[in-house]
Structure formats: C-alpha cells, structure tokens
C-alpha cells in the first residue's frame, strides 16, 4: 500500500514584489527533497506529492524559506471527488499519481 500524501499550495499573486522570481521558486519547490511529484496546471497553484511523514507545517516552513515575501495557503488534499476545467494532462497526472492511494 502506498502512503503518499498530496498538498495543494496556492500563492497570492497580488502585490508580487519585483524581486520574486517565479522560475527560481518553481525550481526550489519542485526539486525539494521529499517532493515525489508535482502538478502545476494553474498559474498560482501547485499540488505536490510527498511522503506520509510530511505535514502542512513542514510545507509552510519550506514556503517561508523559498518565498518569504509571498502569502500562501497549503492544505492536504484527497482526491475523492474533484472536477474542473483543465487540460486532460492535469487529470491524467491526478489519476496516475493517486491510483495506488485510493485502493
């Protein structure tokens, strides 16, 4: 059985300081040790797949390190019921990455 978890991270795009580099942020977030996979089909939103021992406080600490000037929200998510208007690849990622968690 797979015990991975998923967290959604949403960043506030209002008042983005000119010093905020989205590419650097993206690389730091997606290459962080413990991030197994990531999803980024909405401009200011990421979904990250992490190990079972990671919690929202860990992600908040990471966000404070890599984006100290940004407001953000993070929460564990479970893909029991979801819908939206996104590219097929977004839903394929969800199905592929959650198939072992929902067994």
C-alpha positions as CSV (number, residue, x, y, z in Angstrom):
1,X,0.0,0.0,0.0
2,X,1.2,3.5,-0.9
3,X,1.1,6.0,1.9
4,X,2.0,9.2,-0.1
5,X,0.0,12.4,0.6
6,X,-0.9,15.4,-1.5
7,X,-0.8,19.0,-0.6
8,X,-2.2,22.0,-2.5
9,X,-0.2,25.2,-2.4
10,X,-1.8,28.4,-3.6
11,X,0.1,31.6,-3.8
12,X,-1.3,35.1,-3.7
13,X,-0.5,36.9,-7.0
14,X,-1.5,40.3,-5.7
15,X,1.4,42.6,-4.8
16,X,4.1,40.3,-6.2
17,X,7.4,42.1,-5.4
18,X,9.6,42.7,-8.5
19,X,12.3,40.6,-6.8
20,X,10.1,37.5,-6.8
21,X,11.4,35.1,-9.4
22,X,8.8,32.5,-10.4
23,X,11.3,30.3,-12.2
24,X,13.6,30.1,-9.2
25,X,10.6,29.5,-6.9
26,X,9.4,26.7,-9.1
27,X,12.8,25.0,-9.2
28,X,13.2,25.3,-5.5
29,X,9.8,23.9,-4.7
30,X,9.8,21.0,-7.3
31,X,13.3,19.9,-6.5
32,X,13.0,20.0,-2.7
33,X,14.0,16.7,-1.1
34,X,10.8,14.8,-0.3
35,X,8.7,16.1,-3.2
36,X,7.9,12.9,-5.2
37,X,5.9,14.6,-7.9
38,X,4.3,17.9,-8.6
39,X,1.4,19.4,-10.6
40,X,1.2,23.0,-11.8
41,X,-1.6,23.5,-14.3
42,X,-2.9,26.7,-12.7
43,X,-0.6,29.8,-12.6
44,X,-0.6,30.3,-8.8
45,X,-1.3,26.7,-7.7
46,X,0.8,23.6,-7.1
47,X,-0.1,20.2,-6.0
48,X,2.8,18.2,-4.5
49,X,3.0,14.5,-3.8
50,X,5.1,13.9,-0.7
51,X,5.8,11.1,1.8
52,X,3.5,10.2,4.6
53,X,5.6,11.9,7.3
54,X,5.3,15.4,5.7
55,X,2.6,17.7,7.1
56,X,1.3,21.2,6.4
57,X,3.7,22.8,8.9
58,X,6.7,21.3,7.0
59,X,5.4,22.8,3.8
60,X,4.7,26.2,5.4
61,X,8.3,26.3,6.7
62,X,9.6,25.5,3.2
63,X,7.4,28.2,1.7
64,X,8.7,30.7,4.3
65,X,12.3,29.8,3.2
66,X,11.8,29.9,-0.6
67,X,9.1,32.6,-0.9
68,X,9.4,34.7,2.3
69,X,7.5,37.7,0.7
70,X,4.6,35.7,-0.5
71,X,1.2,35.0,1.1
72,X,0.2,31.4,0.5
73,X,-2.2,28.7,1.7
74,X,-1.5,24.9,1.9
75,X,-3.7,22.0,2.8
76,X,-3.6,18.2,2.5
77,X,-6.0,17.1,-0.2
78,X,-7.6,13.8,-1.0
79,X,-8.8,13.1,-4.5
80,X,-12.1,11.5,-3.5
81,X,-14.3,13.9,-5.5
82,X,-12.9,16.6,-7.9
83,X,-13.8,18.4,-11.1
84,X,-12.9,21.5,-13.1
85,X,-11.9,22.8,-16.5
86,X,-8.3,21.9,-17.1
87,X,-6.2,20.2,-19.8
88,X,-6.5,16.4,-20.0
89,X,-2.9,16.1,-18.8
90,X,-3.9,17.6,-15.4
91,X,-6.4,14.9,-14.8
92,X,-4.1,12.2,-16.2
93,X,-1.5,13.3,-13.6
94,X,-4.1,13.1,-10.8
95,X,-5.2,9.6,-11.9
96,X,-1.7,8.3,-12.4
97,X,-0.3,9.7,-9.1
98,X,-3.3,8.7,-6.9
99,X,-4.2,5.3,-8.3
100,X,-2.3,3.4,-5.5
101,X,-3.5,5.7,-2.7
102,X,-7.2,5.1,-3.5
103,X,-7.1,1.3,-3.3
